[in-house]
Amino acid sequence: MEHESPLELFNSAEANALRAEIIRTGRKLWERQYVDGNGGNISVRLGAEFVLCTPTMLSKADLVAADICLSDLNGKIHAGDRTLTSELLLHLEIYKANRKARAVVHCHPPYATAFAMAGVIPPNGLIPEYEVFIGPAAVAPYETPGTQAFAETVLPWVHEHNTILLKNHGVVCWADTVTHAEWLAEIMDTYCKTYLIAKQIGEPLGVIPEDKIDDILRRKQWMGLPDARMGRIGGDPRGGDAKNAAEIVELVKRETGRLKGR
């Protein structure tokens, strides 16, 4: 694959499968009201030097295969008839900084975006699923969307956090697949929503004991997920290589389903 031309890559079976995944994810984001108008963007690595990405000025509910563009890591379009989104710069900075990022989803889920508007990181230690898949979030400072300065705001956090709140803007998530990056957005928004509901009850919230958080961190270490707290168990905050991809996929599906049902 590394020796194929951009056009050959763009027309490959792998690219066709990734385009279909982007389209499914775009529809899912719209149905969950994580994007409106032409908001949000999705990308995924294709080979070592290219990414497939959604274009500008198009609802994520209306994506079709012909809408997806091929860009290199410098933002130059190599295939596709539509105009690249300027927010692709954000995705490219994540890919260039973190080789483990294979897909990026940027969207505006309402509860998570409310925390981003306030510049507040949701508290940790309340729901194990959130601790496993996200853990401590981060808030990147505000910059004008679509600019290089905006794209670079996430760089201090992109290794130890797979989910970053964008001040006064939204959320960006990276993962090994487009589907998994979208799951992180779901988990983040549902956690923020659940926390706000729980606070309205007026009773003190129960907190997961620290030794149990360490158990969770060991699970994350096994899964290869990043977490800024990993050093306390002797692990790498940037995450490592997953031990069993099939088991991890099943675990993520199960835990995400549980979180949605709350």
N, C-alpha and C positions, 0 to 999 in steps of 0.2 A: 504493500500500500504506500509506503513512504516514497516510492519512485513513480507513482502515478501522477499524471498531470491534474491540475485543479478540476478540469472539466470531467476527466475520468472519475475522479473522486465524487464529484457532484452527482454523477449519474450511476454510481455504484449501488449495489444492493444494500450495503450498510447505510448509505445516505438516504435511500428510500425508507428504510425502517426508522431512521432517526427523524426524518421529516414527519412520518406518521405519528411518532411519539410527541413531537412538538405540537402538532395539530390537536392531538387528544388533550395535551396539557393546557393549551390555550383555551380550549373549550371549557375545561374543568375550572380554570381560574375565573373565567367569565361567569360560569354557573354559580360559583361560590361567592360571587361579587367581590373578588379580589382585584379586579380591574374594571375600568369603565371607559367609555369612549375608545380612544386608541391607546390607552395606558398599558403599561407593563411591557416586558420583553423577555424572550427566551432564547438561549443559545446552547450549543453542545459542540464539543470538540469532534472533528473529523480528521483522523490522522494526526500527525505531529504539528502541522503548520497551519491548519485551517479550522474554521468553525462554521457551522450552519446557524443561522439566526433569523429571527422574525424582523420584518421591515418596519419602517415608520408609517404612521397614519393609517393604521388598519386595526380594527377590533380583533381581539384574540378569539372571539366567537366565530369569526368569519374566515379564518385561515384555511387555505388550500395549499396543496403541494407546490404549486407554481409560485406562491408568495415567498417561499423560503429562499434566503440568499446564502451565498458562500463568500466568506471573508477570510483574509489571512489575519495573523495576529497583530498586524499594523493597521488594520481597519480598511484595507483595500479590497473592494469587491471584485470577485473573480467569476461569479456566475449568479444568475438571477436578474429579473427585470425590474424589481422594485428598489427603492432607495433605502439604504441602511438607516436604522435608528441611530441617532447621535449617542444614545445611552449604551450602545455597544461598547463604547470606550470603557465603561465600568466593567463589563464582562471581560474584556481583553486584559485589563490590569489584574483581575483575579486569576485568569489563566496563566499569565506570565509570572505572577508571584508565587503561585501554588500549583505544582504539577499534579497534585491529587484532585484538583477541581477539574471535572470532566464535563460538567453541565452547570449552568447558572440560570436562575429564575429571579427576575425582579418584578415586584407587584406591590399593590397598595391595599392589603387586607385591613379592614377598618379598625379592629381592636388593636392590632399590632401597630398600625400607623398612628393611632391615638397616643400610644406610648412614645412613638418616635417624635410626634409633635411636642410632647411634653419634655422630651429629652431624658426620659426615665427608663431604666432597665428593669424589666419585671423581676421581682424577687425570686430567688431560687429556693429549693428545698421543699416544694409543696406537692408536686406530682411526679412520680418516678419516670413516666414516659417522657416528659419534658427534659428531665435530667439526663436520660439516656441519649436522646437524639439531638438535643441542643445544648442543655446546660447553661452556663452563663452566656447571655447575649452581649452584644456591644452596641454602642451608639456612635456612628460616624458623624462628624460635624457637618453642618449645612454648607453646601456649595451649589452654584447654579447648575441644575441638571443638564446633562449633555456636554459638559465641558471636561477638559482634561483634569482640571482641578477637582471637579466632582468625582471623577473616576478614581483619583488617587486618595480620596478620603478614607477608603476602606483598608488601605495597605497596612496600617499598624495592627489590624485585627484579623487579617484574612488567613493566617496560619492556625490560630488557636480558636477560631470561631467559624462555624459553618453557616451562621445566621447573623446578619448585621442589620440593625435598625439604622435607617438613613434619616437624619434629623429633618423634621418638617417635610418629609417626602414619602417614605414607605419602607420596604424591606428588600434585602437581597440575600439569596440563599445559594450555596453551591454544594454539589454532591457528585457522586460517581455517575449518576444518570439524571436525565431530565425529570423522570418520574419521582425519583428520590428527592431532588431539589424542591419540587412542588410539595411533596409530603412535609418537608421542613416548614414551608410557609403555612400549611394547614395546622401543624402542631403548634407553631408559634402563635397564630391568631387564636386558636381554640384555647390555648393556655392563658393568653391575655384576657379573653372573654370570661373564662371560668374564674380567674382571679378576681376580676371586677365584680362578678356576681357574688362570690364568696365574701368579699368585703362588705357587701350590703347586708349580709346576715347580722352583722354587728357583734359576732363572737370572735375571740382570738383564733387565728388559723393554726392548725397543727403543722408542725415542721418535721420533716424526715430527719432522724438522728444522724449525727455526723458519721458514725461508724457504718450506717447504711448507705450514706452517700459514697463512702469509700468502696462499698460493694458495687455500687453503680459504676463508679470510675473503673473498677477492674473489668466490668462487663464492657464498658466503652473501649478500654484498652484492647480487649480481645476482638472487638468489632472494628478496630482501627479508626475510631471516630476522634476528632479533636476535642479538647477541653482544657481551658486555661488552668484548671485545678489539678491536672493530671500529675504534676510534680509531687504532690503530697503522698502519692503511692509509688513514687519512683518511675512514673511513666513519662512519655513524651507528650507535651501539651498539643503538639501538632498532629497527633494521631500516628498510626502506623499502618502496616498492611493487614487487611482483614484475614482472619483465619479460615473462614468457610463462607463464601459468598452466598451459597444457597440457603444456609441456615440463617444468615443475616437478613436476607430478603423476607423469609417467612416470619422472622421476629418483628421486622419493621411493619409488615402487613398486619400482624396480630396486634401490636401495640398501637398502631395508628387507628385501627378499627375500634379499639377500646377507648381511645381518647376522643374519637368522634362521637361515641355513644354517651359521653358524659353530659 
